[in-house]
Amino acid sequence: LADRLGVSLETVRRDVKPLTSDGSILKMHGAVGLPSMAGEAPFERRMRENADAKRAIARMVAATIRDGEAIMLDTGTTTSFLARELLGHRRLTVVTNSSDIARTLATVNGNKVYMAGGELRSDSGAAFGVSAIAFVSRFSVSHAVISTGAVDAVTGVMDYDLDEAEFARMVLSRGQRSLVITDH
């Protein structure tokens, strides 16, 4: 803002302070925005990004999962799309750290859903930490599926957060079949 307005940082800080105090604007990590912009969680916004690609990926993966199988899904937008594609399946055993996935699959078609506990993240509605990893380590499943931030030919699967990466590593180790799904 200072550069754009041609004023000093101190002037911006001084002028922004009363606007944040009265709720006219919100101050967030070195930026300011309108209160109406802050109502949507990043997860909800990411659910709309590349939605067609995520839905297509989810449809293909869901076609490989049979009724009655055990699956483990980590949190992510593509795995949330997968949960929606699995609504037609019956008697699934689902292990997840995602409140979105748990809510989607918990009360339909005789499914059993087990949700990991731990530190609940407000941006994703998912649980992380030592207790979440310990919880999923007690399960063996037919399909372990993670949704990741990026895949690189040299370094492999990458994520944006260390806790999420450690949880995903444990998920992949628990499946007879392990899948990494991601959109572009």
GINORLIN-V304838 format. One record per residue. N is the residue number from 1. RES is the residue in one small letter. PHI is phi in whole degrees, -180 to 180 (999 if undefined). PSI is psi in degrees with one decimal (NA if undefined). D_FIRST is the distance of its C-alpha to the first C-alpha in whole Angstrom. Layout:
((N	RES	PHI	PSI	D_FIRST) (N	RES	PHI	PSI	D_FIRST))
//
This chain:
((1	l	999	-40.6	0) (2	a	-59	-47.9	4) (3	d	-63	-45.3	5) (4	r	-64	-37.1	5) (5	l	-92	-8.7	6) (6	g	70	35.8	8) (7	v	-128	173.1	8) (8	s	-79	160.7	9) (9	l	-60	-38.6	8) (10	e	-62	-38.5	11) (11	t	-64	-43.2	10) (12	v	-61	-48.3	7) (13	r	-58	-45.3	10) (14	r	-64	-41.5	12) (15	d	-76	-29.6	11) (16	v	-77	-33.6	10) (17	k	-53	-51.6	14) (18	p	-67	-29.5	16) (19	l	-70	-34.8	15) (20	t	-75	-34.8	15) (21	s	-63	-38.2	19) (22	d	-93	4.2	20) (23	g	83	7.5	19) (24	s	-68	-34.9	17) (25	i	-137	163.4	14) (26	l	-114	138.8	14) (27	k	-101	126.0	13) (28	m	-141	119.5	14) (29	h	36	59.0	14) (30	g	78	13.9	10) (31	a	-139	165.7	9) (32	v	-128	153.4	9) (33	g	-156	169.7	12) (34	l	-77	146.3	14) (35	p	-56	-33.4	18) (36	s	-65	-23.0	20) (37	m	-79	-18.4	18) (38	a	-91	-5.6	19) (39	g	-73	-19.7	22) (40	e	-101	129.0	23) (41	a	-73	151.0	24) (42	p	-56	-37.0	23) (43	f	-61	-45.8	27) (44	e	-62	-38.6	28) (45	r	-66	-43.3	25) (46	r	-67	-25.4	26) (47	m	-64	-26.8	30) (48	r	-87	-22.6	29) (49	e	-74	129.2	28) (50	n	54	35.1	31) (51	a	-58	-39.6	33) (52	d	-64	-42.2	36) (53	a	-65	-43.5	36) (54	k	-63	-41.4	36) (55	r	-64	-41.7	38) (56	a	-65	-43.5	41) (57	i	-61	-47.4	40) (58	a	-61	-40.2	41) (59	r	-63	-42.7	44) (60	m	-65	-42.8	46) (61	v	-67	-43.5	45) (62	a	-59	-33.2	47) (63	a	-66	-18.1	50) (64	t	-94	-3.4	51) (65	i	-104	130.9	51) (66	r	-100	156.0	54) (67	d	-53	142.6	55) (68	g	84	-4.0	56) (69	e	-83	161.2	54) (70	a	-101	132.5	52) (71	i	-132	152.3	48) (72	m	-125	126.8	45) (73	l	-126	127.6	42) (74	d	-85	174.1	38) (75	t	-74	146.3	35) (76	g	163	159.7	33) (77	t	-71	-38.0	33) (78	t	-71	-37.1	35) (79	t	-70	-29.3	38) (80	s	-68	-38.1	37) (81	f	-64	-38.9	38) (82	l	-61	-43.5	41) (83	a	-57	-40.6	42) (84	r	-67	-35.6	42) (85	e	-70	-21.9	44) (86	l	-87	1.9	46) (87	l	-61	-23.6	47) (88	g	-84	-9.0	50) (89	h	-81	158.3	52) (90	r	-123	149.2	54) (91	r	54	37.5	55) (92	l	-77	146.1	52) (93	t	-104	119.9	51) (94	v	-119	128.5	47) (95	v	-117	128.3	46) (96	t	-154	162.8	42) (97	n	-109	6.5	39) (98	s	-101	121.5	37) (99	s	-66	-31.6	38) (100	d	-64	-48.1	37) (101	i	-66	-42.6	40) (102	a	-60	-46.4	42) (103	r	-64	-37.8	42) (104	t	-65	-42.2	42) (105	l	-105	-8.4	45) (106	a	-67	-35.6	47) (107	t	-113	22.7	49) (108	v	-124	143.8	50) (109	n	54	31.4	53) (110	g	73	18.5	55) (111	n	-69	151.5	52) (112	k	-114	128.6	51) (113	v	-122	128.9	48) (114	y	-115	125.1	47) (115	m	-114	129.7	44) (116	a	-69	143.2	43) (117	g	-96	172.9	41) (118	g	147	-160.2	39) (119	e	-72	119.1	35) (120	l	-84	122.5	34) (121	r	-89	128.1	30) (122	s	-71	-28.2	28) (123	d	-74	-29.7	26) (124	s	-118	-14.3	30) (125	g	68	29.9	32) (126	a	-120	154.1	34) (127	a	-100	138.8	36) (128	f	-138	171.4	36) (129	g	114	-177.8	37) (130	v	-59	-42.8	41) (131	s	-68	-34.4	43) (132	a	-66	-42.6	41) (133	i	-65	-44.4	42) (134	a	-62	-39.1	46) (135	f	-61	-52.5	46) (136	v	-71	-21.3	46) (137	s	-67	-15.6	48) (138	r	-85	-2.5	51) (139	f	-111	148.6	51) (140	s	-122	132.6	52) (141	v	-130	162.7	51) (142	s	-71	-41.9	52) (143	h	-130	122.3	49) (144	a	-111	121.5	46) (145	v	-127	127.4	43) (146	i	-121	151.7	39) (147	s	-110	124.9	36) (148	t	-120	162.0	34) (149	g	-73	-35.4	30) (150	a	-163	156.7	32) (151	v	-130	130.7	35) (152	d	-123	140.7	35) (153	a	-61	-31.2	39) (154	v	-92	-51.2	39) (155	t	-92	-12.1	37) (156	g	87	-143.9	38) (157	v	-77	132.7	37) (158	m	-132	153.1	33) (159	d	-135	172.2	31) (160	y	-86	-12.3	28) (161	d	-140	135.1	29) (162	l	-62	-45.0	32) (163	d	-60	-41.0	34) (164	e	-66	-39.7	33) (165	a	-65	-42.5	35) (166	e	-66	-40.5	38) (167	f	-64	-45.3	39) (168	a	-61	-39.9	39) (169	r	-59	-42.9	41) (170	m	-66	-42.3	43) (171	v	-56	-49.6	43) (172	l	-61	-31.1	44) (173	s	-75	-12.1	47) (174	r	-97	-2.9	49) (175	g	-105	143.9	49) (176	q	-65	-34.7	53) (177	r	-124	125.4	50) (178	s	-115	131.6	47) (179	l	-127	137.6	44) (180	v	-112	121.0	40) (181	i	-120	140.1	39) (182	t	-158	150.8	35) (183	d	-98	-174.1	33) (184	h	-93	NA	31))
//
